[in-house]
Amino acid sequence: MAPSFSFPLPPITADRLEELYTVLGVHRAVVFDLASTSESPEAVRDGYCGAYLSFFETCGLFFPIPEAIFNILEELGLSLTQMCPNFLRHLLELLVKAREEGLLFGLDELRHLVLMKRNNQNPWTFLMSPRPSHQIIQGVPYRDQNWREEFFVFKIDEASVGSFDFSRLPRYWAEDIVHSGRSSMTDGLWGLIGALRRGRSYWSSFDHPRI
C-alpha cells in the first residue's frame, strides 16, 4: 500500500461539477459528488471512484469511461487517479488511433510504444512519454499545472463505467509498475507504428466527437 499524502480541500465546487453536465455534455445518469474531508485521490467511499476535472476538460475523457482504459490500468495495477493528464492523453490517443485503424491494442502494444515512469512532482502518480523514434501523435502536453486541485468522486455504475467489473482495479495505490525494459524494433512493430501514424496525428485533432 502506498503511503498517504495530504490533499487540499475543498478541491472543487458544486458549480464546477454541474459544468460536467452543462458544458461537457455528460449524461445526468452519471452521479457526481464532492469529496468529503476524509477522502483523497488515494481512498474514497465504497461504491465510488475518484477523478480529476482536468481528465474531462483537457484530456478528452468521457462517460462511460472506456473499458479499454480500465483493462490496461488493471494489468498495470494502477488506480484511475494515479494517471497524470499526460499519461491519460497518450493512452486515449493510442486507443483512438488503433480503433480508427481497426487494430487490437492492449498493454503489450502500449509498452512497445511508450515509457511509463513515476512522477516525482506528484507522489505515486505516473507519466507517459513516447519511446525514441516511436512517437505517434504530435503536440501532446507533457506537464500540467495544478491538475489535482479539482478532485471529485463519481458513483460506480453502468452509466459511469459500463459493464466493467470495478473490483478488478486495486483498492490501494501502487508504489510502482512493472517496467518492460527495452523494446526491440521488429517488422511487426514498424507496421504498427506506420498504421497508427496514418491520418490526423496532432493532439489538437482529438476532440470529443473523435474520441
N, C-alpha and C positions, 0 to 999 in steps of 0.2 A: 504494500500500500504506500503510495507517495505521501510525503509529509504535507500537512495542511499549510495554507498560507492565508494571510489576511486579505480581505477583499472589501473595497469601499462600498458603503451603502448610503443612500439608496442608489442603485445602479441605473434605474430607468424610471420614467413616469408613465402613468396610465395613458396620457395623451400620446406618448410615443408608441405604446403598444397598439393603440387604436389606429395609428398610421399603417400598421401591417395590413389591416383590413381596407382602409380607405385610400391609401396611396399605392401600396404594393399589390392589392387585389387578392389577398389571402381570403379563402372562404371562411365564413363565420362559424362553420362547424369545427374549425380548429380553435381550441381553447387555450388562451394565454393567461398568465398571471404574473404579478410582481413577485420577485424573490423575497422571502422573509429574511429577517436578520440572522437566522440560523443557517441559511442556505448560501452556497457559493458554487462556482462552476465545478468544484470537485464533488459536491454532495448536495442533492436536492431531495425533496419529499418523494415518497413512494408513488409510483404511477405517473411521474412527471420526468421531463428531461430538461436540462438547461441549454441555453443557446445565447448567442450574441446577436444584437440587432444588425451589426455590420455584415454578418453572414448573408442577410437578405437584402440589405441596402446596397452593398458594394461588391458582393461576390456572386450574386445571381441565384442563391439557394431559394428553394420554393417548397411549398407543402402540397401533397405529401412528399416528404424527403425521399429521394430515390433509393430504392433498396440496394442498388449497386454501391452507393456510398457506405451504407451500413455493412455490407458484406466485406468491403476492404478494411473498414475500421475493426470489424470483428477479427479478421485474420492478423491485423497488426496488434490487437489487444489494446486499442485506444478508445477513449470516450469521445463523443461528438465535440465537447468543449475543449479537448486537447489540441484541436486543429487551430493553427493560426489562419487568418484570412488568406494568406499566401498559399498555404497548404490546400485549402479548400478550392481556391481558384484553379490551381493546377489540376487537381483531381477532377473537378467539374469539366474543365476544358477538354481533358483527355477522354473522359466518358462521353461527352457530346460528340467529339470528332469520331470516336470509334463507332458510336451509334449511327452517325451520318454515313460512314463507310461500310456499315454492315459487318463490323468486326467484333468478335468476342474480346472483352477486355477485363482483366482481373488483376489481382495483386502481382502475379508473375510478370505480366506485361508492364505494369506500372514500375516495378523495381528495375527493369531494364532501361527505363527512360528517365528516371528521376533519382535524386538523392534526398533522403529524409534525415533530418537531424534535430536535436533538441534546440530550442530557442533560449539562449542564455538570458535574454532580456525579460522574458516572461516564463518563470519556472514551470516545468512539467508540460509545456506546450511544444509543438513541433512545426518546423518549417519544411518546405519542399522547394527544390530547385532542379532544373534540367541537368542531366549528365552532360559533360562536354561533347559537343557535336550532335547531341540528341534533342535539341530544342525544337518543339513543335509550334508553339504559339509565341508571338512577339508581343512585347508591351505589357507583360503581367507585372503589376506592382510587387515588390519584394517585401517591404515592411509597411505596416500601418501604425498610425499613432492612436493611442487611447482606445483601441478596438475592444478591450474587455470591459469598458466602463458601463456600457448599456447591456447588461445581462438580465435575462428573464427566464421564465420557465413555461413550458407548454405541456399539455396533457398528452400522454401516450395513448393513442387510439388509431383507428383506421384512417381518420381524417388527417392525422399528422405524420404517421409512419407507414401507412398502407398495411400490408399483411405481414410485415417483418416482425419476427419474434424478438422484442426488445431485450428480453432476458439474456440473449446471446452476447450482448455487449457487457464489458466489465462494469461492476458497480463502483470500483475504485480506480483512480488514475494510475496508469502505468508510469514507471520511472524512466523507461526507455523502450525502444523497439528493437527487434532482431534485425541487424543490418545484413544486407545481401552481398557486400563486397563488390568487386569489380564486375562489370558487365562486358562480356566478350562480344565483339561485333560479328554477326553471322549474316548470311543471306536473308534468313527469316526476319531478323531484326531490322536490316536495311529496308526490307519490304514493308514492315510495319511502319517504320518512320516515314517512308515515302507516301504510304497511303494516308497517314494521319496529317501529313503536310499539305495534302490537296485541299483546294477550296479556300475559304476565308480563314486566315490564320493570324488574326490580330485580336487581342483581348477585347478591344472596343466593339468587336462584332458579336460578342457573346451577350446579347440582350435577353430579356425574359422570354420572348417568343422562341428564340433559337434554343435556349436551354430547356 
